[in-house]
Amino acid sequence: MKYGYIVFTAGLLFVLSGCSLKYSVAVESINNRQQLQDKTFILAAGNKDVKTNDLQFQEYACQLASALEHKGYRQVDSGNISDAAIEIFLSYGVGDPQKHEYAYTEPVWGQVGTNIRRYATVERRDDGRIEYYSHEMADPEYGITGYVTRTREYTSYTKFIVIDAYSLKERDSEDRLKPLWKTTITFADSSPELRRYFPYMITAAYPHIGENTGRAINVTIDKDSELISEICGISFK
C-alpha cells in the first residue's frame, strides 16, 4: 500500500461552505472535436465480466442515459443496434484503499507564571488598639507553554466512472470502431461505496460529458442538489 503525506486535510474529501456540504468531483473529458450530427446511442458494459442485464449496471446505465438525453442524445434499444450511430461503454469501480498520514500541531497548556496579590486587613484588639496586617497570595497563571506535533492516519477510496463513445458508422484503418469521445470522472473520500455517489458524480460531470475540458477539472456539487433528480432521473437523498 502506498502512503501519502500531507500537512492538512481541509477540503481533501469534501468542501464545507456555510451550512451546505459540497462534494468535489474531478472530471476529465476529451473528444475528436467533430460535431456529432447523429446522437442516437446504445449503452454497453465496459467492465470485464459485467453483462448488460446486471442489475447494478442497469441502474447506473439509466442514470447515465438520462444525463445524455439532457445533452441531446437519444437512446435506442440495444437489440436495434443498426438504428444507433454511437456505442457508449460504461465502466465503473472503486480503487484500492489508500492510506494517508497528516501532521498537525496543538498547543500545550501549563503554568506560565505567578500573579502575586497583596492586600491588607485591619483588626481591632480587645484593648481598643487597631492592628494592620499585610498579606500575599500567589495565584498561578496558565497559558500556552509550547506546541506539540501529532500525526494521524485516514483511508480514502477513489470511485471512478469512465465513459467511452465510439462511432458505429465509421471505422479506423484497422477496421476498429472509431473513438468519438471519452470522459473520466473520479471522486475520493473515506467510503468504499460507489452506488451512493454515482448520481453526484454523473450530475457534477454532466455539462462536460462528451466535451473537451482540455485538462482535469474539479467540479463541486451540493449534497442536496435538486439537479440530481433532474439530470439522473431519480429521487435521491
N, C-alpha and C positions, 0 to 999 in steps of 0.2 A: 504494500500500500504506500502511496506517495503522501508526503506530509508537506503542507504549505504553511508559510509563516506570515502573519500579518500583525500590524500594530493594533488595529481596532476592527470591530465588526459592524459598526453602524452602517446600514444600507446594504450590507452584503446579501442578505436574503430577502429583505423587504424594505419598503420605504414607508415611514410613518409621517404623514402630513396632516397636522391638526388632529382631527379625530377620525380621519379616513385612512384605512390601511390600503396600501397600494403594492402591487406586485411588479417587479421589474423583469421584463422578458427580453431576451436577446433574439434579434431577427436578422438573418442574412439571406438576401434573395438576389438571384441573377437570372437574366433571360438572354435570348439571342437578338434582342432589340428589333424583332419583327412584329408588326402589328397583326394580331390574330383576327382573321375575318370570321372564322367559324369556331365558336366556343362550345360546341357540343362535346361532351366527355363521358367516359366511363371510368369508374374507380376500381383499382386493383390493389391487393395487398402487397406491400413492398417487403415485409418481413418474411424471412425464410420460415417455412413450415406453418405460416398463418394462412388460412383459407378465407375466402370472402364470406363464407357462411358462419365464421367465428363470431359469436355474439359481441365480444369486445370490439372487434374490428368494425362490425356493423354500426355500433354506437358511435365510434369515432368517425367513421365514414359519413354518417348522417350529419354530424356537426360540420365536417369539412365541406360537404356538398352544399349545405345551407349557406356557408360563408362564400363559396364560389358563385352560387346563384345570385348573391347580392352584388357580385362583381360582373354580372352579365353572362356567366357561364350557364349552360343548360345540361343537366344530367340525362342520359338515356339509359335504358335498361341494358345491363351487361350482356344479355342474350342477343341484342341487336347491335353488335359491335360495328357493323357496316354503316350504321347511322351516326356514329361518333367520329369526330375529327381528331380527338385528343384522348390519350390514355394517361390517366394520372395514378401514380403509385404512391400509396401512403405507408410510410414506415414510422415506427414509434418505439419508445422504450425508456428505460431508466438505467443510467450508468452505475458503475461500481461505487460503493460508498467511499468518500474521500475524507480523510482525517485532516483537520486544520488545528493549528495552535496559535493563540494570540496572547499578547502580553499587555498588561495594564498596570498602572500604579494606583496605590491608595494611601491616604495619609495615616500616619501613626500618631495616636494621641497619647499625651502624657503630661507630667508636670513640667512647666517651663519656667517657673519662678515662684516667689512667695510675696504675698501682699501683707505688709505689716500695718495693722490697725492699732492706733494709740487712742486711749480715752481715759477720762478721769472720773473718779467717783468722790462723793462728799459724804462724810459720816459724822453725825453729831454724837459725842460721847455723853455718858451719864452725868458728867460734871459740867456739861454745857459747852465744852470745847468742841471745835469743828476740826476734823482731820480730813486732809486731802490725799487721795491715793491716785497714782498713775498706773495704767495697765497697758500691756501689749498683747495682741493676738496675731498669730501668724496664719494667714489663710493661703493655702496652695492655689496657684494659678495653673490652669490647664490649657493646652493648645496643641498645635501640630509640632511634633519634635523631629519629624522626618518623613520619608516616604519609603514604601517597600514595593518592589516589583513582583507581581504574581503572574502566573500563566494558567490558561485554561484551554481545553480542547473541545471541539464540536465536530460533528459529522454532517456532511452535506451530500445530497444526491442530485445529480443533473438529469432532469427529464428532457427528452428530445422528441421532436416531430420533424420528419423530413418528407417533403412533398416534391415528387419529380413528375414533370409533364413531358410527354413525347407525342409527336405527330403520328397519327395513324394513316395519313395520306402521303407522307414523304418519307424516304429512307436515305441514309447516307451512302457513301461509295462502297461500303462493305455490307450493304443491304441490312443495316440495323435501323431501328426506329430513330428518327431524328429528334434530339432533345430540344425542347422549347424553353423550359424554364425550370428552376429549382429553388425551393425555399426551405431554409433550415431554421427551426425555432427551438430555443433552449430556455430552461428555467431551473435554477438551483435553489434548494432550501433543505431543511432538515428532514423532510418527509420523503419516503421512498415511493409514495403513491402518485401515479400519473393520472388516474381517472379523475381525481378531484380537480386537477389543474389544467386538464386538456382544454376545457372550454375557455379558460382565461388565456391560454397560450394562443389558441386559434383567433379569439376575438382581438387580442392585442396585435397580432400579426396581420390581421385581415386586410388592412389597406396596402400591405406590401407583398401579399401573396401573388406570385407571378410577375412581380415588378423587378426593378433593378435598384437595389439600395446602395450599390457602389462599395459597401463595406458592411460589417456587422454593426447594427444599431441597437440601442436599448429603448424599449417602449414600456411605459408604465400603464397599468390598468387598475382601476378602483375595485376593491374586493366586492363591492355591492353594485358594480356597474350594470345598468339596465341594458347595455349593448349585448351582453351575453345572451339574453333571451332573444333579442332581435337578430343577431348575426348567426348564432349557433342553432336557433330554433328550439331552444329548450328553456324550461323554467329551472333556474339553478341558483341555490343559495348556499 
